[in-house]
């Protein structure tokens, strides 16, 4: 009799451990959100295990009262000897502006709950802009300052994780930024540290970046995740790819001109451009690079002609800003 009780206890314990392991491996990690067209939000997260973990997000305006749900897609990617976790991607909406939403990643009720606030429909709107984040003590202090700023949208002009081919650092970066990236939309573009090619071993550029950080390129008519645009609260933001082809015959150049032609300054009176490599830079670092000067020589006329208001960049690890510039001359006034 004692043996039978012990055996039954063992079965129960194994069943409990199995459920616990499944819960841990299927729990959402690296949760982040980004704008995805008009009044929609993209939710992205990773799980270590795909057993009974559909790409579904339940959401609503009251805690634990999810009145809506949306389904999406799941994928993995390979990089040399590394295979990623399961990356889930779901677009939810339509959503109301300036509203607090609660959401859950996955269909299990016991999964942790998250929340985010949608940006306002009209001015004022607050952007937080910080490039070249990496994973250092300075990263933590920067994120603390950002979290205190009560921003609506975060813009990251490239160089996200500084993984530099070490794929587990992408996972660590996702965990590091989750407390902020799960609450406000993060809009990013690529930098040189996202290229991650290895001669003769891995020739495809931006494998990790494109797999993990999907931006609304299709919604903006772009053929590539490396450059896109979005509109929010009266601002049209163009995210360019410093390390994608940018010559006058390139797809990016043609897309930029087409995107600018669609801008309605009555609806979006502010026009912003984001690049990684700065076109103007007085610092000793990163001088004379083609990603900066080459792109500038091709695109500066275009964005000047479109009367772009502000250009943000990263790459150089100091803060610097200029008054209006065009062809290296200061104080340019639009006619």
Secondary structure, DSSP 8 states (H G I E B T S, - for coil): -HHHHHHHHHHHHHHHHHHHHHHHHHS-EEEEEEE-STTEEEEEEEES--TT--SEEEEESBTTB--EEEE-EEE--EETTEE--EEEEEEEE---TT-EEEEEESS-TTS-EEEEE---SSS---EEE-----SSHHHHHHHHHHHTTT-SEEEE-S--S--TT-HHHHHHHHHHHHHHHTTSEEEE---GGG---BTTTB--TTHHHHHH---STGGGT-S-TTSEEEEETTEEEEE--TTS--STTSHHHHHHHHHHHH--TTT--EEEEEEEE-SS--SSTTTT-IIIIIHHHHHHHHHHHTT--EEEEESSSS----SSEETTEE-----
